[in-house]
Amino acid sequence: KKQKKNGIKYWKPQYLDPRIIEYVRMLQNTLRPVVIPELPEYGITSARLVFPVVIKNKIKKYLNIFKKDLNWEQMRIARAAMYSLAVMETCRYAQVELEDRIMKSLVLGLISDKAEASKIHGEKQVLGFDLSREAVFAVVQIKAAPGKWQIEEVLRSIISDLYINASAIAINDEQAVLLIQTSEGYTLESTVVNESLQVIFEGLKMIFSGCKVKIGVGRQCFKPRDYKVAYNEACQALSFTGPKQGNEEGVIYYHSLRLMGVLLHPVNEQTLPVFVRLILGKLHEYSVAHNINLIESLECYLKHNCCIQSAARELFIHPNTLRYRLEKAEKVSGLDLADNDTKLELQLAIKLYRYQGDLLWKD
């Protein structure tokens, strides 16, 4: 059962119930009326005739008539109602398209380097998004998503069930910008934002079940100039993979990256691979060539404050085996494991290696 606006569960049968999905597919394929039987589990106790309202070969609305067999007069009334709905929806659709273009121009202007984009920043409020109020900036990424329109449609559907003021704008076929504000007169509580983002993530996972879903969250924005910084932070959070399995999905906050957020900042993109290769390059090559993971042994040794006994227990090897590996690592790399600066450099290099892995070995 769908629990609306409470942040507990997202449930809309047109996206999740296989039977309803099949009826929706029939309507979309034929663009003709379809009879749907009673659905008592949704409180619908009689069959109905569903007419699609089609604009530009896309269904924009449905007219539900709870009667299967219509006589000539009833069909005439239904067609008149369909015509009126089509006219109303065409006008509304044109307005929505215009608003979307303006909103997208605003968002792209806020996150771009173009000087002319600043012209729109002077507007206090654009289409319900108020630049004078604080906002949380997030980027939603759905790998192998069906496209911009579907991402926006689903995001807006999920958002409509939450007590937040949010805007979703697709910026490419796999990503959308999400701007979250509270209503005027209220503060933006972090717990509400966190819960809402988690509900959005869970809703997206339910609908795009075969896709990898990730939400990167940047800082709160108080002024127009904050949005570009927040966008970069959100993208950095998206690129964060982490050392553990399962980090390829979820809600990732830039502020939670701490040291790695600083190290993995875009300004360091060129220098980090050089640093990692300098410290770990020979160890990586030797490990691959001889099928022995010297980097893992070093990592465990440093994690246990250079205690060979406890590190060996975690690695399930004899202490003498670990001693041999450490000696081999020193010989191969030319690094002095007794030097504190060297140990710090190793720890940083190994962290970067774990978090960014293959990307750091690319030229």
N, C-alpha and C positions, 0 to 999 in steps of 0.2 A: 504494500500500500504506500502510495506517495505521501510524504509528510512535507507539506509546502512551507517554505520560508522558515524552517527551523534548523537548517544546516546539518540535519542528521542523514538524510538519504535523498538522492535524486532519482526520480522514477517517472518516466513518461513513456507510455505504452507504444506510441508511434515509432520510438527508437529502439525499444527493448523487447516487446512482446512479439514473438515470431508470427503469430496469427495477424496481428494488426499491421506488422511490417509487410506481410504479403498483400493485404488489402491496399495499403499505401502504394506498393509497387504496381499493382494492377491499375490503380488510378493514374499513376505517373506514366505508365507505358501506353495506356489507351486514351487518356485524357477524356474519358467518358464516364457516366454515372455507374456506380457499383453498389450492389445490395450487400449490406453488412448485417449479419444476424444479431440477435440479442446477445449482450455481454453482461450477464448479471454480476460478475465479479467487479465490474466498473460501475454498477448501479444503473445499467441500461437494460431495461426489461422487454424491449420490443425491437423488431428489426427496423432498419432505416435505409433510405435511398440517399446516397452521398453524391452530390454534384460537385465536380472540381471547378473552381474559378481560375481560368487560364489566362495569363498575360505573357505575351512574348514566348509562347510555348512552354511556360513554366507555371506550375500550380501555385497560386498565391493564397488561396482560401478555399474553404469547403462550405457548401450549403447542405445541411442535414435535414431531411424530411422523414419523419418517423411514420412512414407508410410505404409499403413496397409497391403496390399497384395503383398508379395514378390514372384517373380518367382524363379525357381531353382537356376539360376546364382546369383541373388541378395542374396538369402539365403546362398549360398556358401561363398560369400564375407562377409556377416554378421558374419558367423561362424568363418571365418579366423580372422576377426577383434576382435571377442570375445576371440579367443585363444590368440591373441597378447596382448589384454588388461589384460587377466587373468595372463599371464606370467609377464607383467610389474607390475601388482598390487600385485602379489605374492612376487616379489622382494621388492617392496615398503613396503608391509605389514611386511615382515621379518625385514626390517630396522626400521620401526616404533616400532615394538615389542621390538627390541634391545634397541632403544633409550628410550622407556618407562621404561624398566627395569633399565637402567642406571640412568634415571631421578628420578625414584622412590627410588632407592638406595641412591641417593644424598639427596633427601628431607627427607627420613626417618633417614638418618645419621645426618642431620642438627638438627632434632628435638629430637634425642635420646640421651641417656646418655652413649652410648657405646663408649669406647675410640678408637676402631678401625675405627669408622666412620669418625674420624678426618683426615684420610688419603686422602679422596677425597676433603677435604676442601681446599687443596693447589692448586687445579685446578682453574685457573682464570675463565674459561668459559666452561660450559658443555651444549651441545645441545641447544645453543641459550640463555641459562640462565647464566648471567654474575655475579659472586659472588663479583666482584669488584665494582659493581654499587648498589645503594640503591634499596631496594625492599619493597613493602608492603605485609605483610603476612596475609592471611585470611583463615578461615575454613568454607566451605559451608556444611550445614547440611540439608538433605532432608529426613524427617521422612517417613517411608514406601516407600522408593524409590525402583525402580525395580532392582537395582544392580549397581555394580562398572562400568561395561562397558557402561551402558546407561548414568550414571552420567557424565562420562568423555566425551562421544560422544556429549552430549547436551551442556556441558560447553564449549567445544572446538568450537562447531558450533556458539555459541553466541559470544565467544571471537573473532572469525574470523571477525566479523562485527564491531569491535571496534578499535579505534586508540590507542591500548595499546599493549605492549609486555607482554604476560601473559602465565603462564603454569598451567595446572590443572591436579592434580594427585589424583585419588581416593585412600583413605587409608583404607576404609571399605565399607560395603554395603550402608551406609547412609551418609558418609562424604567424602569430597575431600579437599585437600589443594590447595589454589589459590595463586600464586606468581605473583605480578604485578610489572613490570619495564617499564621504558621508553626507547626509542631508544637511542643509543649512542650519546652523545653530548647534550642531553636534560635533563632538571631537572624533577623530579617527582612532578607534581603539585597536591596538595590535591583536588582541584576542579575536575580535570580530573579523579582522582582515585575515588572520591565520586560518581560522575556521572556514571562512568563505573560500579561500584559495584551495584548501584541502577538499572541500565539497566540489569545487570546480574540477579539480584534478580527478576525483573519483567519478564524477559524471562523464568526463571525457574518456576515461578508461572504460567505462561501461559501454559507451557508444562506439568509440573507435577501439574495439577490443583487440584488433590485430595490429595496432600501431604502438610505437613507443611514445609515451606522453611525458613531457617534462615542463615544469614552470620555473623560470628563473626570476627572482625577485630582487629589484634594486632598492635604492634608498627612497624615503619619503621625499616628495617634491613640494617645496614651498614657493619657489619662484620659477619663471619660465626657463632660466638657465640651468636649473637642476635636472631637467628632463633628459638632456643628452647624457649627463653623467650617470643618471639612473639607468638609462637604456644600455650603456656600456657595461654597467655592473650586472644588469640582468642577463645580458649575453654572456658575460664571463661566468656567471653562475650556471648557465646552460652548458657551457663547454667543460664544466667541472665534472670529472668522472669519479674521482675518489678511489681509494685503495680497495674498497670492498665490493663484492658482487651486489647488484641491485641498484647501484648509484646512477644507472643510466635512465632511471625514471624517478618521478616524485616532484616535490616542491623544494627548490633549493634557494636559500636566502644568501645573498652576497655577504651580508655581515657575518654569517656563520663560517665563512671560509677562513677568516682571521689571517694568519700568516700566509696561507696559500693564496688568498685573495690578493695580497700585496705582490707576492712573487709572480703570480700568473696574470698580472695586469698587462693589457695590450702593449704598453711601452716596453715590456721586457721580452716580447715575442722573438726578437732576433738574438738576444744575449743568452736566454735560458738554454736553448739546445747546445750552444757552444760550451756553457758551463758544465752541463751534464755530461757531454762527451769528454770534456777535459778530465773530469773526476772519475767517471764510470766507464768511459769508452772501451778501454783495454780489458776491463773486467767483464764487460758485456760480451765482447768478441771471444774472449777465452772461455767463458761459460757456455756460449753457443757451440764453439768448436769442440769442447771436451765434455759436453753434457753434464756439467756440474754448475750449480747455482751459487757462485761466490758472492753475488750481491745479496742474496737472501741470507746467507751465513753472516755477512757483515752487518746487515740490518738487525738481525736477531741479537748479535753480540753487542751492538751499540744500545739497543733497546733495553738490555739487561745490565746497563751500566758497566759494560766490559767484563761481566762475570761469566767466565767460560763454563762453569758448572751448570748454572741455571739456563744459559743459552743452549747448551748441549741437550739439556732435558727437553726443552721446547722443540728442538729440531729432531729429537729422537735419534741422536747419534752419540758416539763415545766422545768424551772431552778431548781425547788425543786427536780424534778425527777433526774436530773443530779447530784445534791448534794448528793442524796441518793446513786446513783451508785458509786460516788467517795468515799464516806464513806465505802461502801461495798467493793470496790476494796482495800482500805487501810487495812481493817479488814482481808480480805481473804489472801492478799499477805504479809501483815506485813511490807509494804513499807510506808515511810513517804513522802507524796506528797509535803510537805513544804521544803524538803531538795533539794538543787540545784543539787547535785551529783546524787541523786536518780532520779530526773527528766531527767537528761542527760542519765543515764543508761536505763531508760524506753524508751526514744526516740530512742536510738540505738537498743534496743531489739525489739521494735515494727517495726522499719524499716527492720530489718533482718527477722522478722516474716512475713512481707508483701512480701518481695522480694523472700524468699526461702520457706516460708510456711511449707508444710508437710514434706519437706526434713529435716528441723531443728528439727522435733519432733521424727525423727528416731534415734535409738541408733547406 
